Amino acid sequence: MTMTEFLLARIAEDEAAARAVQPLGYSIDMGGRRNDERWYVARLRFSGADGAARAEQDEEASQLFARHDPARVLAECEAKRRIVEGAPRAWDNDLENHHLLPAGQVILEHLAAVYADHPDYREEW
């Protein structure tokens, strides 16, 4: 598996995961972009004697989830796919084989490093 094939496969997995998220049925406007969902993240705290739990909103976590909503993930997948496919390459004389130029290699290495915990990732990248 080449690094390009590896990256395109990971991008496709990220895209599939984002598409699998079901909308909650309403939209909000965040910075001019319509989003399918509004994220609300809470932490459960257990109170004293009765052991009852109460939710306390975690604003920082809510903002993080909102920044990584499915619409944004899909946009990032498309951008990454274009970067991978457009990385600078040099063509051999027969115009069928190509190899990455050093700049393209560095770009793809950085993109691939995000997936370093994947079993198909190769350290030599």
N, C-alpha and C positions, 0 to 999 in steps of 0.2 A: 504494500500500500504506500503510495506516495504521500508526501505532506499535503499536497493539494487535495487528493482524494480523502485523506483523513479530515481535513478542515471542512470540506463540503459535506461530509457525513455528519460531523458534529453540528454544523449549522442546521442541517436538515432535522436533526434530533431536537435542537432547541426550538426550531420553528414548529415542529409537530407538538411539542409540549405546550407552547403558547396557544396553538389553535385548539388544543384539547380543553382549555379552561372555558367553562360555560359562563356566559354573562349572567349577572344577577338580575337583569331585567330593567335597568335604568342606567342613565349616563350622566356624567358630570363633565364640566368643561375645566380642564387643567391647562392653563397656559395657551389657550386657543386651540387645543387639540381635544377631540372628543375621545373619551375613554369608556370602555364597557362597564367598568366597575369602580367603586370607591372602596378603598381598603381601610379597614378599621382593625387595628391590632391591639389586643389587651393582654395583660398579664393577670393571672389568677392569684389572689392573695387569700390565705386562709386566716380567718379571724380567731380570736381567743377561745372562749369556753365552748361555744357550740360547733366549732370547726367548719362553719359555713364559709364558702368562697365568694369573693366579690371581684368583679373585673375592674381593673384600672387601665385606662387607655394609655398606650405607649406611643406617644406622638412621633418620636424619631423612627420607630419601626414602621409606623403607618406611612410616613413619608417615604421611607425606603421601598416599601411594597408598592406604593403608588408610582414611584419612578420606574419600577420594573414590571408594570402591568403588561398584559399580553400584547397590546397595540405597540408599545415601545419595543418589546422583545422582537416582534415581527419586523419592525423598521430596522433594528440593529442586525437582524439576520440578513435582510436584503442588502444592507450596506457592507457587511462582512463578505457576503457572496460576491459582490461587485469588486471588492478589494482583492479577493483571492483570484477571481477570474481575470482581473486586469493587472495583476502583478507583472512588473517588467520581465520580459522573456526575450531570449535570442533564438532565432530559428536557424536550424542547420541548412545546408545547401538544398536538401530535398524538400524543404518546406513542410515536412510532416512531423519531424522531431523538433522539440524545442527544450530549452533548459532555462531555469531562472537565472536572471542576472543577479549580481550580489545584492543590489537594493531590494529586488523582489524576494530574495531568499531571507533577508533580515525581516522584512515585513511579515512574511508568512511564519517565520520562527516565533515572532512575538505573538501573533494570533494563535498559533498552536500551543504556546506555553500556558494559555488559559485552561487548556484541557489536559494538563500534565498528569492528572490523576486518572485519566482514562487508560484502560488496559492496552489500547492500540497505540498510545503515544510512544514515540521513540526518543530516547535521550539525545541521540546524535542530531536531532533537529534543533 
